[in-house]
Amino acid sequence: MSADQDRKFFDMFMIVLGILVGVAVGIYGLAQVITEQTQTQFVRSDATYQERIAERIRPVGQVAIAGEDNSALPTRGPAVAVAAAAPAAGGAAAAAPTSGDEVYASACAACHDAGIAGAPMMGDATAWGTRVTQGIDTLASHAINGFQGSAGYMPAKGGRPDLSDDAVRAAVQHMVDNSQ
C-alpha cells in the first residue's frame, strides 16, 4: 500500500467511527427522553417510592412529653423518644433530679445503657478505663459543657439544660463508681 492509500483508509475509518459514535450518542439521548416520559413518571407517582422517600427524610428523633398524648409519634425505625419533664399542676415545672442515680436514670441512661453515639456503657470497665484516667474533673467538664471525641459525642448536660452542674457531676461520679 502507498501512503496515499493509507491516508484514504484512515480518513474513511475516522468518518465511519465518527458516525458510529454519533449514532450511539443519539440512541442514548433518545433512551433518556423516553425514560423521562414513561418510567420516571410512574416511579414518582408510586406510593411505595413516596413512602421510602418520606422514611429517608424523616427526622431522626422525636420529643415525647411526659403526661401528654404522644400517640402521634412514630414507634418504629431509628426514632428515639426522649421523655421531657411536663409542667406540674399549677404551671410549675417538675423538680429536676439531683442525686447521681436520679440524674443517670432520667438523662444519662438513654445513651449510656445502649452505647449510643459512642457513649461508654454503664458497667463497662474497659470503656471507662481510659476516661477515668483523665480525672473526674475532666469527665465532669465534658459532661457539663459537651465534648466531641474520637469515640463519639457527649451533648452538654446530656441534652438536659435544666440540670445543675452539681447534678451532672453527681451523675458522672455515679457512672464512674459503677463502672470500675
C-alpha positions as CSV (number, residue, x, y, z in Angstrom):
1,M,0.0,0.0,0.0
2,S,1.1,3.5,-0.7
3,A,0.9,6.5,1.6
4,D,-2.0,7.9,-0.3
5,Q,-4.0,4.7,0.1
6,D,-3.1,4.7,3.8
7,R,-4.4,8.3,4.2
8,K,-7.7,7.5,2.4
9,F,-8.2,4.4,4.6
10,F,-7.5,6.4,7.8
11,D,-9.9,9.2,6.7
12,M,-12.6,6.7,5.8
13,F,-12.1,4.9,9.1
14,M,-12.4,8.1,11.1
15,I,-15.6,9.0,9.3
16,V,-17.2,5.6,10.0
17,L,-16.0,5.8,13.6
18,G,-17.5,9.3,14.0
19,I,-20.8,8.2,12.5
20,L,-20.9,5.2,14.9
21,V,-20.2,7.4,17.9
22,G,-22.9,9.9,16.8
23,V,-25.4,7.1,16.4
24,A,-24.6,5.7,19.9
25,V,-24.9,9.2,21.5
26,G,-28.2,9.7,19.6
27,I,-29.6,6.4,20.9
28,Y,-28.5,7.2,24.4
29,G,-30.2,10.6,24.3
30,L,-33.4,9.1,22.8
31,A,-33.5,6.4,25.6
32,Q,-33.2,9.2,28.2
33,V,-36.1,11.1,26.7
34,I,-38.3,8.0,26.6
35,T,-37.3,7.1,30.1
36,E,-38.2,10.5,31.4
37,Q,-41.5,10.5,29.7
38,T,-42.5,7.0,30.9
39,Q,-40.7,5.1,33.7
40,T,-39.7,8.2,35.8
41,Q,-43.3,9.5,35.8
42,F,-44.6,6.1,37.1
43,V,-41.9,5.8,39.7
44,R,-42.6,9.3,41.1
45,S,-46.3,8.6,41.5
46,D,-45.7,5.1,43.0
47,A,-46.9,5.0,46.7
48,T,-44.1,2.7,47.8
49,Y,-41.5,5.1,46.3
50,Q,-43.1,8.0,48.1
51,E,-43.1,6.1,51.4
52,R,-39.4,5.3,51.0
53,I,-38.6,8.9,50.4
54,A,-40.7,10.0,53.4
55,E,-38.9,7.4,55.6
56,R,-35.5,8.5,54.4
57,I,-36.0,12.2,55.2
58,R,-38.0,11.7,58.4
59,P,-36.4,13.4,61.4
60,V,-34.2,11.1,63.5
61,G,-35.6,12.0,66.9
62,Q,-38.9,13.0,68.3
63,V,-39.7,14.5,71.6
64,A,-42.3,12.8,73.9
65,I,-43.6,15.0,76.7
66,A,-44.5,13.1,79.9
67,G,-48.1,13.3,80.8
68,E,-49.3,14.4,77.3
69,D,-50.7,12.4,74.3
70,N,-47.7,11.1,72.4
71,S,-49.6,8.6,70.3
72,A,-48.9,10.5,67.1
73,L,-45.1,9.8,67.4
74,P,-43.7,7.1,65.3
75,T,-42.9,3.9,67.1
76,R,-40.7,2.1,64.5
77,G,-37.4,2.9,62.9
78,P,-34.5,4.7,64.4
79,A,-36.5,7.4,66.1
80,V,-35.8,7.8,69.8
81,A,-38.4,9.3,72.1
82,V,-36.9,11.5,74.8
83,A,-39.0,12.0,77.9
84,A,-39.0,15.6,78.9
85,A,-40.5,16.9,82.2
86,A,-44.0,18.1,81.9
87,P,-45.2,21.0,83.9
88,A,-46.7,20.0,87.2
89,A,-50.1,21.1,88.3
90,G,-50.3,24.9,88.7
91,G,-47.8,25.6,85.9
92,A,-44.7,25.0,87.9
93,A,-42.1,22.7,86.3
94,A,-41.3,19.4,87.9
95,A,-38.2,19.5,90.1
96,A,-35.0,18.4,88.3
97,P,-33.3,15.3,89.7
98,T,-30.4,16.0,92.0
99,S,-28.8,12.7,93.1
100,G,-26.4,10.9,90.7
101,D,-28.7,7.9,90.5
102,E,-31.7,10.0,89.6
103,V,-29.9,12.1,87.1
104,Y,-28.4,8.9,85.5
105,A,-31.9,7.4,85.2
106,S,-33.6,10.5,83.8
107,A,-30.9,11.8,81.4
108,C,-27.8,9.6,81.0
109,A,-29.3,6.1,80.7
110,A,-30.8,6.8,77.3
111,C,-27.3,6.7,75.8
112,H,-25.1,5.0,78.4
113,D,-27.3,1.9,78.7
114,A,-27.2,1.3,74.9
115,G,-23.8,2.8,73.9
116,I,-25.5,5.3,71.6
117,A,-23.2,7.8,69.8
118,G,-20.1,6.2,71.3
119,A,-21.2,6.6,74.9
120,P,-19.3,4.2,77.2
121,M,-21.9,1.7,78.6
122,M,-22.5,1.7,82.4
123,G,-20.5,-1.1,84.0
124,D,-18.1,-1.5,81.1
125,A,-14.7,-1.1,82.9
126,T,-12.7,-1.3,79.7
127,A,-14.6,1.5,78.0
128,W,-14.4,3.7,81.1
129,G,-10.8,2.9,82.0
130,T,-9.1,5.4,79.7
131,R,-11.7,8.0,80.5
132,V,-11.3,7.6,84.3
133,T,-7.5,8.2,84.0
134,Q,-8.3,11.7,82.7
135,G,-9.8,12.5,86.1
136,I,-13.2,13.2,87.5
137,D,-12.9,16.9,86.9
138,T,-12.3,16.4,83.1
139,L,-15.1,13.9,82.8
140,A,-17.5,16.3,84.6
141,S,-16.4,19.2,82.4
142,H,-17.0,17.1,79.3
143,A,-20.5,16.1,80.6
144,I,-21.4,19.7,81.6
145,N,-20.1,21.5,78.6
146,G,-20.3,18.8,75.9
147,F,-17.5,17.0,74.2
148,Q,-16.7,15.7,70.7
149,G,-14.1,12.9,71.0
150,S,-12.7,10.3,68.6
151,A,-15.1,7.7,70.1
152,G,-18.3,9.7,70.0
153,Y,-20.2,12.8,71.1
154,M,-21.4,13.9,74.5
155,P,-24.0,16.6,74.4
156,A,-23.8,19.3,77.1
157,K,-25.6,18.1,80.3
158,G,-26.8,15.1,78.3
159,G,-29.2,17.3,76.4
160,R,-30.8,18.4,79.7
161,P,-30.0,22.1,80.2
162,D,-32.3,22.1,83.2
163,L,-29.8,20.1,85.2
164,S,-27.4,21.9,87.6
165,D,-23.7,21.4,87.2
166,D,-23.6,19.7,90.6
167,A,-26.3,17.2,89.5
168,V,-24.3,16.4,86.3
169,R,-21.2,16.0,88.3
170,A,-23.0,13.6,90.7
171,A,-24.2,11.5,87.7
172,V,-20.7,11.3,86.3
173,Q,-19.4,10.1,89.7
174,H,-22.3,7.6,89.9
175,M,-21.3,6.2,86.4
176,V,-17.6,6.0,87.3
177,D,-18.3,4.3,90.6
178,N,-20.4,1.7,88.9
179,S,-18.1,1.1,86.0
180,Q,-14.8,0.2,87.7
